[in-house]
Every structure is written in structure tokens, then in C-alpha cells.
């Protein structure tokens, strides 16, 4: 190591020093996350953004200074998004700069939807299918479609009592089959 550094930096003398060996890989060090630190840094970054009176170089410099110690990393981005969602849920007041940015983003989304209605529809459909995929087992259970049949007193039981003899291929039989298969997974 010392000879490599001497070749790279001939003007700087490098002495062999004893460096204790560690079992921590370089990748592990780079990927290490400080969740508490990320949460605190996310809160500080969002406070800067929510309270900024004007945008521009000064605002970018303040945020860059806050991030400069660790750099941008995935865990910080997740912490910022999580905290941002919390602040919006709490209806945290925003200074004019943040309000203007929100309104520009909203306007941009509205323009995109008006100019590309089919693409917007496809994107929303994909999102809806993803949400449905996640919620489907819960919805089927809440409606009362269980592995052994409709749950007594449930909406599924009420529906079945109104139909009477359930025809093959009906919506009711489809949902009941789903209920039976989902509970086996």
C-alpha cells in the first residue's frame, strides 16, 4: 500500500504504519446505514424546505451542507420521503417557496393527464392493480369468503341467501373460489 501511494504521490512521504485488520468489508462500510441519523437529517432537510422563503443557490447550498457529511444515499431518501409524508399528513404549514413548488407539481401533473390521458389511465390502472393485489386477500376475507365457504352473518352469506342455487361461473362462485385459494397460500 505504501509503495503504491509513493508512486502516486512521490512528493508526499508515506511511512509504513501498522493498520489493524478488520473483518468489515468495504461494501459493508459504504452500505452501512444510520437510521437515527438519517431520520434526523431528513427532518432537518424538510424543515429547511418547508421554511424556505426563496428558492435558488442559497437554498441548494443549505441542503447540500446538511447532506455533505454522509452524501445522498438510499436510506436518507427513504427517510426524507417517509418524513415528507408525515408532514403532509400533519398538514404542516409551508412557506411560500414550498407552496409554489407544490402548486407547480400539481399543475404539471394536471397538464400531463390532459395531454396524455391514455398513458395516465394506464399508469393509474397499474397502480390500482398493485393496490388491489396487496389488498385482495383482506377484502375477500372481510366480505366473508372463507376457505370452508361463506362466513355466517357476512356479506357473502347474505349474497348467497339472495341468490339461492349458485350457478357455476357466476361472480359469487368466482369470489368464493378466490376465498378458498387465498386462504391456502
SEZA-847164 format. One record per residue (C-alpha): x, z, y; chain; residue in three letters; residue number from 0. Coordinates in Angstrom, 1 decimal, decimal comma, always signed. Each point is the difference from the previous one (the first is absolute). Example, Ala and Ser with C-alpha at 12.3 -4.5 7.8 and 13.67 -1.06 7.14 Angstrom:
<pts>
<pt><x>+12,3</x><z>+7,8</z><y>-4,5</y><mol>A</mol><type>ALA</type><seq>0</seq></pt>
<pt><x>+1,4</x><z>-0,7</z><y>+3,4</y><mol>A</mol><type>SER</type><seq>1</seq></pt>
</pts>
This chain:
<pts>
<pt><x>+0,0</x><z>+0,0</z><y>+0,0</y><mol>A</mol><type>UNK</type><seq>0</seq></pt>
<pt><x>+2,8</x><z>+0,9</z><y>+2,4</y><mol>A</mol><type>UNK</type><seq>1</seq></pt>
<pt><x>+1,9</x><z>-3,2</z><y>-0,7</y><mol>A</mol><type>UNK</type><seq>2</seq></pt>
<pt><x>-3,2</x><z>-2,0</z><y>+0,7</y><mol>A</mol><type>UNK</type><seq>3</seq></pt>
<pt><x>-0,5</x><z>+1,7</z><y>+3,3</y><mol>A</mol><type>UNK</type><seq>4</seq></pt>
<pt><x>+3,6</x><z>-0,5</z><y>+0,9</y><mol>A</mol><type>UNK</type><seq>5</seq></pt>
<pt><x>-0,4</x><z>-3,7</z><y>-0,6</y><mol>A</mol><type>UNK</type><seq>6</seq></pt>
<pt><x>-3,2</x><z>-0,1</z><y>+2,0</y><mol>A</mol><type>UNK</type><seq>7</seq></pt>
<pt><x>+1,3</x><z>+2,2</z><y>+2,9</y><mol>A</mol><type>UNK</type><seq>8</seq></pt>
<pt><x>+3,8</x><z>-0,3</z><y>+0,1</y><mol>A</mol><type>UNK</type><seq>9</seq></pt>
<pt><x>+0,2</x><z>+1,8</z><y>+3,3</y><mol>A</mol><type>UNK</type><seq>10</seq></pt>
<pt><x>-1,8</x><z>+3,1</z><y>-1,3</y><mol>A</mol><type>UNK</type><seq>11</seq></pt>
<pt><x>+2,0</x><z>+2,1</z><y>-2,4</y><mol>A</mol><type>UNK</type><seq>12</seq></pt>
<pt><x>-2,0</x><z>+1,1</z><y>-3,0</y><mol>A</mol><type>UNK</type><seq>13</seq></pt>
<pt><x>+1,2</x><z>+3,0</z><y>-2,0</y><mol>A</mol><type>UNK</type><seq>14</seq></pt>
<pt><x>-1,1</x><z>+0,7</z><y>-3,5</y><mol>A</mol><type>UNK</type><seq>15</seq></pt>
<pt><x>-2,3</x><z>+2,9</z><y>+0,2</y><mol>A</mol><type>UNK</type><seq>16</seq></pt>
<pt><x>-1,7</x><z>+1,8</z><y>-2,9</y><mol>A</mol><type>UNK</type><seq>17</seq></pt>
<pt><x>-3,7</x><z>-1,0</z><y>+0,0</y><mol>A</mol><type>UNK</type><seq>18</seq></pt>
<pt><x>-2,0</x><z>+1,9</z><y>-2,5</y><mol>A</mol><type>UNK</type><seq>19</seq></pt>
<pt><x>-1,9</x><z>-2,1</z><y>-2,5</y><mol>A</mol><type>UNK</type><seq>20</seq></pt>
<pt><x>-3,8</x><z>+0,1</z><y>+0,0</y><mol>A</mol><type>UNK</type><seq>21</seq></pt>
<pt><x>-2,6</x><z>-1,2</z><y>-2,4</y><mol>A</mol><type>UNK</type><seq>22</seq></pt>
<pt><x>-2,2</x><z>-1,4</z><y>+2,7</y><mol>A</mol><type>UNK</type><seq>23</seq></pt>
<pt><x>-0,2</x><z>-3,7</z><y>+0,0</y><mol>A</mol><type>UNK</type><seq>24</seq></pt>
<pt><x>+0,3</x><z>-2,0</z><y>+3,2</y><mol>A</mol><type>UNK</type><seq>25</seq></pt>
<pt><x>-3,5</x><z>-1,4</z><y>-0,6</y><mol>A</mol><type>UNK</type><seq>26</seq></pt>
<pt><x>-1,5</x><z>+3,5</z><y>-0,4</y><mol>A</mol><type>UNK</type><seq>27</seq></pt>
<pt><x>+1,6</x><z>+1,0</z><y>+3,3</y><mol>A</mol><type>UNK</type><seq>28</seq></pt>
<pt><x>-1,5</x><z>-3,0</z><y>+1,8</y><mol>A</mol><type>UNK</type><seq>29</seq></pt>
<pt><x>-3,4</x><z>+0,4</z><y>-1,5</y><mol>A</mol><type>UNK</type><seq>30</seq></pt>
<pt><x>-0,2</x><z>+3,8</z><y>+0,5</y><mol>A</mol><type>UNK</type><seq>31</seq></pt>
<pt><x>-3,0</x><z>+1,0</z><y>+2,0</y><mol>A</mol><type>UNK</type><seq>32</seq></pt>
<pt><x>-0,5</x><z>+3,0</z><y>+2,2</y><mol>A</mol><type>UNK</type><seq>33</seq></pt>
<pt><x>-3,8</x><z>+0,3</z><y>-0,1</y><mol>A</mol><type>UNK</type><seq>34</seq></pt>
<pt><x>-0,2</x><z>+2,8</z><y>+2,5</y><mol>A</mol><type>UNK</type><seq>35</seq></pt>
<pt><x>+2,5</x><z>-1,7</z><y>+2,3</y><mol>A</mol><type>UNK</type><seq>36</seq></pt>
<pt><x>-2,0</x><z>-3,3</z><y>-0,3</y><mol>A</mol><type>UNK</type><seq>37</seq></pt>
<pt><x>-3,3</x><z>+1,8</z><y>+0,8</y><mol>A</mol><type>UNK</type><seq>38</seq></pt>
<pt><x>+1,6</x><z>+1,7</z><y>+3,1</y><mol>A</mol><type>UNK</type><seq>39</seq></pt>
<pt><x>+1,6</x><z>-3,3</z><y>+1,1</y><mol>A</mol><type>UNK</type><seq>40</seq></pt>
<pt><x>-3,3</x><z>-1,9</z><y>-0,5</y><mol>A</mol><type>UNK</type><seq>41</seq></pt>
<pt><x>-1,9</x><z>+2,6</z><y>+2,1</y><mol>A</mol><type>UNK</type><seq>42</seq></pt>
<pt><x>+2,6</x><z>-0,3</z><y>+2,8</y><mol>A</mol><type>UNK</type><seq>43</seq></pt>
<pt><x>+0,0</x><z>-3,8</z><y>-0,1</y><mol>A</mol><type>UNK</type><seq>44</seq></pt>
<pt><x>-3,8</x><z>-0,1</z><y>+0,2</y><mol>A</mol><type>UNK</type><seq>45</seq></pt>
<pt><x>-0,1</x><z>+2,6</z><y>+2,7</y><mol>A</mol><type>UNK</type><seq>46</seq></pt>
<pt><x>+2,4</x><z>-2,2</z><y>+2,0</y><mol>A</mol><type>UNK</type><seq>47</seq></pt>
<pt><x>-2,3</x><z>-3,0</z><y>-0,6</y><mol>A</mol><type>UNK</type><seq>48</seq></pt>
<pt><x>-3,3</x><z>+1,9</z><y>+0,7</y><mol>A</mol><type>UNK</type><seq>49</seq></pt>
<pt><x>+1,3</x><z>+1,4</z><y>+3,2</y><mol>A</mol><type>UNK</type><seq>50</seq></pt>
<pt><x>+2,0</x><z>-3,0</z><y>+1,4</y><mol>A</mol><type>UNK</type><seq>51</seq></pt>
<pt><x>-1,1</x><z>-1,0</z><y>+3,4</y><mol>A</mol><type>UNK</type><seq>52</seq></pt>
<pt><x>+1,6</x><z>-3,4</z><y>-0,1</y><mol>A</mol><type>UNK</type><seq>53</seq></pt>
<pt><x>+1,5</x><z>-2,3</z><y>-2,6</y><mol>A</mol><type>UNK</type><seq>54</seq></pt>
<pt><x>+3,3</x><z>-1,7</z><y>+0,2</y><mol>A</mol><type>UNK</type><seq>55</seq></pt>
<pt><x>+3,7</x><z>+0,7</z><y>-0,6</y><mol>A</mol><type>UNK</type><seq>56</seq></pt>
<pt><x>-0,2</x><z>+3,7</z><y>+0,9</y><mol>A</mol><type>UNK</type><seq>57</seq></pt>
<pt><x>-2,7</x><z>+0,6</z><y>-2,6</y><mol>A</mol><type>UNK</type><seq>58</seq></pt>
<pt><x>+1,9</x><z>-2,0</z><y>-2,7</y><mol>A</mol><type>UNK</type><seq>59</seq></pt>
<pt><x>+3,2</x><z>+1,9</z><y>+0,9</y><mol>A</mol><type>UNK</type><seq>60</seq></pt>
<pt><x>-1,8</x><z>+3,4</z><y>-0,5</y><mol>A</mol><type>UNK</type><seq>61</seq></pt>
<pt><x>-1,3</x><z>-1,0</z><y>-3,4</y><mol>A</mol><type>UNK</type><seq>62</seq></pt>
<pt><x>+3,3</x><z>-1,5</z><y>-1,0</y><mol>A</mol><type>UNK</type><seq>63</seq></pt>
<pt><x>+1,8</x><z>+3,3</z><y>+1,0</y><mol>A</mol><type>UNK</type><seq>64</seq></pt>
<pt><x>-2,5</x><z>+1,9</z><y>-2,1</y><mol>A</mol><type>UNK</type><seq>65</seq></pt>
<pt><x>+0,7</x><z>-2,2</z><y>-3,0</y><mol>A</mol><type>UNK</type><seq>66</seq></pt>
<pt><x>+3,7</x><z>-0,5</z><y>+0,4</y><mol>A</mol><type>UNK</type><seq>67</seq></pt>
<pt><x>+1,1</x><z>+3,0</z><y>-2,0</y><mol>A</mol><type>UNK</type><seq>68</seq></pt>
<pt><x>-1,5</x><z>-1,2</z><y>-3,3</y><mol>A</mol><type>UNK</type><seq>69</seq></pt>
<pt><x>-1,0</x><z>-3,6</z><y>+0,8</y><mol>A</mol><type>UNK</type><seq>70</seq></pt>
<pt><x>-3,3</x><z>-1,7</z><y>-1,0</y><mol>A</mol><type>UNK</type><seq>71</seq></pt>
<pt><x>-0,8</x><z>+0,6</z><y>-3,7</y><mol>A</mol><type>UNK</type><seq>72</seq></pt>
<pt><x>-3,0</x><z>-0,2</z><y>-2,2</y><mol>A</mol><type>UNK</type><seq>73</seq></pt>
<pt><x>-0,8</x><z>+3,7</z><y>-0,1</y><mol>A</mol><type>UNK</type><seq>74</seq></pt>
<pt><x>+0,0</x><z>+0,1</z><y>+3,8</y><mol>A</mol><type>UNK</type><seq>75</seq></pt>
<pt><x>-2,3</x><z>-3,0</z><y>+0,2</y><mol>A</mol><type>UNK</type><seq>76</seq></pt>
<pt><x>-2,4</x><z>+1,7</z><y>-2,4</y><mol>A</mol><type>UNK</type><seq>77</seq></pt>
<pt><x>+0,2</x><z>+3,2</z><y>+2,0</y><mol>A</mol><type>UNK</type><seq>78</seq></pt>
<pt><x>-0,8</x><z>-1,8</z><y>+3,2</y><mol>A</mol><type>UNK</type><seq>79</seq></pt>
<pt><x>-3,0</x><z>-1,9</z><y>-1,5</y><mol>A</mol><type>UNK</type><seq>80</seq></pt>
<pt><x>-1,3</x><z>+3,3</z><y>-1,5</y><mol>A</mol><type>UNK</type><seq>81</seq></pt>
<pt><x>+0,4</x><z>+1,9</z><y>+3,2</y><mol>A</mol><type>UNK</type><seq>82</seq></pt>
<pt><x>-1,5</x><z>-2,9</z><y>+2,1</y><mol>A</mol><type>UNK</type><seq>83</seq></pt>
<pt><x>-3,1</x><z>+0,0</z><y>-2,2</y><mol>A</mol><type>UNK</type><seq>84</seq></pt>
<pt><x>-0,3</x><z>+3,8</z><y>+0,4</y><mol>A</mol><type>UNK</type><seq>85</seq></pt>
<pt><x>+0,3</x><z>-0,3</z><y>+3,8</y><mol>A</mol><type>UNK</type><seq>86</seq></pt>
<pt><x>-2,7</x><z>-2,7</z><y>+0,1</y><mol>A</mol><type>UNK</type><seq>87</seq></pt>
<pt><x>-2,3</x><z>+2,1</z><y>-2,2</y><mol>A</mol><type>UNK</type><seq>88</seq></pt>
<pt><x>+0,5</x><z>+2,9</z><y>+2,4</y><mol>A</mol><type>UNK</type><seq>89</seq></pt>
<pt><x>-0,8</x><z>-2,3</z><y>+2,9</y><mol>A</mol><type>UNK</type><seq>90</seq></pt>
<pt><x>+3,3</x><z>+1,0</z><y>+1,7</y><mol>A</mol><type>UNK</type><seq>91</seq></pt>
<pt><x>-0,1</x><z>-1,3</z><y>+3,6</y><mol>A</mol><type>UNK</type><seq>92</seq></pt>
<pt><x>+2,2</x><z>-2,9</z><y>+0,7</y><mol>A</mol><type>UNK</type><seq>93</seq></pt>
<pt><x>+1,8</x><z>-0,8</z><y>+3,2</y><mol>A</mol><type>UNK</type><seq>94</seq></pt>
<pt><x>-0,7</x><z>-3,4</z><y>+1,6</y><mol>A</mol><type>UNK</type><seq>95</seq></pt>
<pt><x>+2,9</x><z>-1,8</z><y>-1,8</y><mol>A</mol><type>UNK</type><seq>96</seq></pt>
<pt><x>-1,3</x><z>+0,9</z><y>-3,4</y><mol>A</mol><type>UNK</type><seq>97</seq></pt>
<pt><x>-3,6</x><z>-0,8</z><y>+1,0</y><mol>A</mol><type>UNK</type><seq>98</seq></pt>
<pt><x>+1,1</x><z>-3,4</z><y>+1,2</y><mol>A</mol><type>UNK</type><seq>99</seq></pt>
<pt><x>+1,9</x><z>-0,7</z><y>-3,2</y><mol>A</mol><type>UNK</type><seq>100</seq></pt>
<pt><x>-3,0</x><z>+1,0</z><y>-2,1</y><mol>A</mol><type>UNK</type><seq>101</seq></pt>
<pt><x>-2,3</x><z>-2,2</z><y>+2,1</y><mol>A</mol><type>UNK</type><seq>102</seq></pt>
<pt><x>+2,4</x><z>-3,0</z><y>-0,4</y><mol>A</mol><type>UNK</type><seq>103</seq></pt>
<pt><x>+0,2</x><z>+0,5</z><y>-3,7</y><mol>A</mol><type>UNK</type><seq>104</seq></pt>
<pt><x>-3,8</x><z>+0,2</z><y>-0,3</y><mol>A</mol><type>UNK</type><seq>105</seq></pt>
<pt><x>-0,3</x><z>-3,1</z><y>+2,2</y><mol>A</mol><type>UNK</type><seq>106</seq></pt>
<pt><x>+2,5</x><z>-1,8</z><y>-2,2</y><mol>A</mol><type>UNK</type><seq>107</seq></pt>
<pt><x>-1,9</x><z>+0,9</z><y>-3,2</y><mol>A</mol><type>UNK</type><seq>108</seq></pt>
<pt><x>-3,2</x><z>-1,2</z><y>+1,5</y><mol>A</mol><type>UNK</type><seq>109</seq></pt>
<pt><x>+1,6</x><z>-3,3</z><y>+1,1</y><mol>A</mol><type>UNK</type><seq>110</seq></pt>
<pt><x>+1,5</x><z>-0,4</z><y>-3,5</y><mol>A</mol><type>UNK</type><seq>111</seq></pt>
<pt><x>-3,4</x><z>+0,5</z><y>-1,6</y><mol>A</mol><type>UNK</type><seq>112</seq></pt>
<pt><x>-1,7</x><z>-2,4</z><y>+2,3</y><mol>A</mol><type>UNK</type><seq>113</seq></pt>
<pt><x>+2,6</x><z>-2,7</z><y>-0,5</y><mol>A</mol><type>UNK</type><seq>114</seq></pt>
<pt><x>+0,4</x><z>+0,5</z><y>-3,8</y><mol>A</mol><type>UNK</type><seq>115</seq></pt>
<pt><x>-3,3</x><z>+1,3</z><y>-1,3</y><mol>A</mol><type>UNK</type><seq>116</seq></pt>
<pt><x>+0,6</x><z>-1,2</z><y>-3,6</y><mol>A</mol><type>UNK</type><seq>117</seq></pt>
<pt><x>+3,5</x><z>+1,5</z><y>-0,2</y><mol>A</mol><type>UNK</type><seq>118</seq></pt>
<pt><x>-1,3</x><z>+3,2</z><y>+1,5</y><mol>A</mol><type>UNK</type><seq>119</seq></pt>
<pt><x>-2,8</x><z>+0,0</z><y>-2,5</y><mol>A</mol><type>UNK</type><seq>120</seq></pt>
<pt><x>+2,4</x><z>-0,5</z><y>-2,9</y><mol>A</mol><type>UNK</type><seq>121</seq></pt>
<pt><x>+2,2</x><z>+2,8</z><y>+1,3</y><mol>A</mol><type>UNK</type><seq>122</seq></pt>
<pt><x>-2,9</x><z>+2,4</z><y>+0,4</y><mol>A</mol><type>UNK</type><seq>123</seq></pt>
<pt><x>-1,3</x><z>-1,0</z><y>-3,5</y><mol>A</mol><type>UNK</type><seq>124</seq></pt>
<pt><x>+3,4</x><z>+0,7</z><y>-1,6</y><mol>A</mol><type>UNK</type><seq>125</seq></pt>
<pt><x>+0,0</x><z>+3,4</z><y>+1,8</y><mol>A</mol><type>UNK</type><seq>126</seq></pt>
<pt><x>-3,5</x><z>+0,8</z><y>-1,1</y><mol>A</mol><type>UNK</type><seq>127</seq></pt>
<pt><x>+0,7</x><z>-1,0</z><y>-3,6</y><mol>A</mol><type>UNK</type><seq>128</seq></pt>
<pt><x>+3,1</x><z>+2,3</z><y>+0,1</y><mol>A</mol><type>UNK</type><seq>129</seq></pt>
<pt><x>-2,1</x><z>+2,9</z><y>+1,3</y><mol>A</mol><type>UNK</type><seq>130</seq></pt>
<pt><x>-2,7</x><z>-0,7</z><y>-2,6</y><mol>A</mol><type>UNK</type><seq>131</seq></pt>
<pt><x>+2,5</x><z>-0,1</z><y>-2,7</y><mol>A</mol><type>UNK</type><seq>132</seq></pt>
<pt><x>+1,2</x><z>+3,4</z><y>+1,0</y><mol>A</mol><type>UNK</type><seq>133</seq></pt>
<pt><x>-3,5</x><z>+1,5</z><y>+0,5</y><mol>A</mol><type>UNK</type><seq>134</seq></pt>
<pt><x>-1,8</x><z>-1,8</z><y>-2,8</y><mol>A</mol><type>UNK</type><seq>135</seq></pt>
<pt><x>+0,5</x><z>+2,7</z><y>-2,7</y><mol>A</mol><type>UNK</type><seq>136</seq></pt>
<pt><x>-1,2</x><z>+2,7</z><y>+2,4</y><mol>A</mol><type>UNK</type><seq>137</seq></pt>
<pt><x>-3,0</x><z>-2,1</z><y>+1,1</y><mol>A</mol><type>UNK</type><seq>138</seq></pt>
<pt><x>-1,1</x><z>-0,7</z><y>-3,6</y><mol>A</mol><type>UNK</type><seq>139</seq></pt>
<pt><x>+0,3</x><z>+3,7</z><y>-0,8</y><mol>A</mol><type>UNK</type><seq>140</seq></pt>
<pt><x>-2,0</x><z>+1,1</z><y>+3,1</y><mol>A</mol><type>UNK</type><seq>141</seq></pt>
<pt><x>-2,7</x><z>-2,5</z><y>-0,8</y><mol>A</mol><type>UNK</type><seq>142</seq></pt>
<pt><x>-0,3</x><z>+1,6</z><y>-3,4</y><mol>A</mol><type>UNK</type><seq>143</seq></pt>
<pt><x>+1,3</x><z>-2,7</z><y>-2,4</y><mol>A</mol><type>UNK</type><seq>144</seq></pt>
<pt><x>+1,9</x><z>+2,1</z><y>-2,6</y><mol>A</mol><type>UNK</type><seq>145</seq></pt>
<pt><x>+1,8</x><z>-0,8</z><y>-3,2</y><mol>A</mol><type>UNK</type><seq>146</seq></pt>
<pt><x>-3,0</x><z>+1,2</z><y>-2,1</y><mol>A</mol><type>UNK</type><seq>147</seq></pt>
<pt><x>-2,6</x><z>-1,6</z><y>+2,2</y><mol>A</mol><type>UNK</type><seq>148</seq></pt>
<pt><x>-1,8</x><z>+0,8</z><y>+3,2</y><mol>A</mol><type>UNK</type><seq>149</seq></pt>
<pt><x>+0,4</x><z>+3,6</z><y>+1,1</y><mol>A</mol><type>UNK</type><seq>150</seq></pt>
<pt><x>-3,3</x><z>+1,9</z><y>+0,0</y><mol>A</mol><type>UNK</type><seq>151</seq></pt>
<pt><x>-1,5</x><z>+0,4</z><y>+3,6</y><mol>A</mol><type>UNK</type><seq>152</seq></pt>
<pt><x>+2,4</x><z>-2,6</z><y>+1,4</y><mol>A</mol><type>UNK</type><seq>153</seq></pt>
<pt><x>-0,8</x><z>-3,2</z><y>+1,9</y><mol>A</mol><type>UNK</type><seq>154</seq></pt>
<pt><x>+0,9</x><z>-2,0</z><y>-3,1</y><mol>A</mol><type>UNK</type><seq>155</seq></pt>
<pt><x>-2,5</x><z>+2,0</z><y>-2,0</y><mol>A</mol><type>UNK</type><seq>156</seq></pt>
<pt><x>-2,7</x><z>-0,7</z><y>+2,7</y><mol>A</mol><type>UNK</type><seq>157</seq></pt>
<pt><x>+0,8</x><z>-3,7</z><y>+0,0</y><mol>A</mol><type>UNK</type><seq>158</seq></pt>
<pt><x>-0,2</x><z>-0,1</z><y>-3,9</y><mol>A</mol><type>UNK</type><seq>159</seq></pt>
<pt><x>-3,3</x><z>+1,8</z><y>+0,0</y><mol>A</mol><type>UNK</type><seq>160</seq></pt>
<pt><x>-1,5</x><z>-2,6</z><y>+2,4</y><mol>A</mol><type>UNK</type><seq>161</seq></pt>
<pt><x>+1,4</x><z>-3,0</z><y>-1,9</y><mol>A</mol><type>UNK</type><seq>162</seq></pt>
<pt><x>-1,1</x><z>+1,2</z><y>-3,5</y><mol>A</mol><type>UNK</type><seq>163</seq></pt>
<pt><x>+1,5</x><z>-2,2</z><y>-2,6</y><mol>A</mol><type>UNK</type><seq>164</seq></pt>
<pt><x>+3,4</x><z>-1,1</z><y>+1,3</y><mol>A</mol><type>UNK</type><seq>165</seq></pt>
<pt><x>+0,6</x><z>-3,7</z><y>-0,5</y><mol>A</mol><type>UNK</type><seq>166</seq></pt>
<pt><x>+3,5</x><z>-1,1</z><y>-1,1</y><mol>A</mol><type>UNK</type><seq>167</seq></pt>
<pt><x>+2,0</x><z>-1,6</z><y>+2,9</y><mol>A</mol><type>UNK</type><seq>168</seq></pt>
<pt><x>-1,9</x><z>+2,0</z><y>+2,7</y><mol>A</mol><type>UNK</type><seq>169</seq></pt>
<pt><x>+1,7</x><z>+1,7</z><y>+2,9</y><mol>A</mol><type>UNK</type><seq>170</seq></pt>
<pt><x>-0,9</x><z>+3,4</z><y>-1,5</y><mol>A</mol><type>UNK</type><seq>171</seq></pt>
<pt><x>+1,7</x><z>-0,9</z><y>-3,3</y><mol>A</mol><type>UNK</type><seq>172</seq></pt>
<pt><x>+3,0</x><z>-1,3</z><y>+1,9</y><mol>A</mol><type>UNK</type><seq>173</seq></pt>
<pt><x>+0,4</x><z>+3,3</z><y>+1,9</y><mol>A</mol><type>UNK</type><seq>174</seq></pt>
<pt><x>-0,6</x><z>+2,0</z><y>-3,2</y><mol>A</mol><type>UNK</type><seq>175</seq></pt>
<pt><x>+2,7</x><z>-1,9</z><y>-1,8</y><mol>A</mol><type>UNK</type><seq>176</seq></pt>
<pt><x>+2,4</x><z>+0,6</z><y>+2,9</y><mol>A</mol><type>UNK</type><seq>177</seq></pt>
<pt><x>-0,8</x><z>+3,7</z><y>-0,2</y><mol>A</mol><type>UNK</type><seq>178</seq></pt>
<pt><x>+0,7</x><z>+0,1</z><y>-3,7</y><mol>A</mol><type>UNK</type><seq>179</seq></pt>
<pt><x>+3,3</x><z>-1,9</z><y>+0,4</y><mol>A</mol><type>UNK</type><seq>180</seq></pt>
<pt><x>+1,3</x><z>+1,8</z><y>+3,1</y><mol>A</mol><type>UNK</type><seq>181</seq></pt>
<pt><x>-0,4</x><z>+3,4</z><y>-1,5</y><mol>A</mol><type>UNK</type><seq>182</seq></pt>
<pt><x>+2,1</x><z>-1,1</z><y>-3,0</y><mol>A</mol><type>UNK</type><seq>183</seq></pt>
<pt><x>+3,0</x><z>-0,9</z><y>+2,1</y><mol>A</mol><type>UNK</type><seq>184</seq></pt>
</pts>
